[in-house]
């Protein structure tokens, strides 16, 4: 049995947000639905967040399957990142580094709650 198997009851400490958001691409605001996750990466010292945008015809027409800078706004915050890599279901990948567009724990008490 591997060490990983012995610790299967570990908790996943990813933060996230799922719900409505405003995505700004090329000065165009789009109302979208997103599912986002994130985690702090101690190796590089940054918070990395990522997720997918549910299929949106306006976004597909605007991006055309290409990587584009974007801003995402949720009820919990906003952040700059980029869209890229639509999957076979036309859900664009959304990624960013540093402050995410959703609430994350900022104290040890919040992390352990």
Secondary structure, DSSP 8 states (H G I E B T S, - for coil): --HHHHTTT-----EEEEEEEEEEETTEEEEEEEEEEEEEETTTTEEEEEEEE---HHHHHHHTTS-EEEEEEETTEEEEEEEE---TT--EEEEEESS-SS----SHHHHH-
